[in-house]
């Protein structure tokens, strides 16, 4: 079996690969690392109160 190069996959392709191969720990790790590299959207405005 050949090694999969997760770095060359798009984020969408990596997500689809992981969902089809849920038992592969390396695929999960690569997907989570990729997700953590992406900026997160913050949905709030200045002056919003937390409750």
Secondary structure, DSSP 4 states (H G I P E B T S, - for coil): -PPP-GGGS-HHHHHHHHHH-TT-HHHHHHHHHHHHHSPPP----TT----
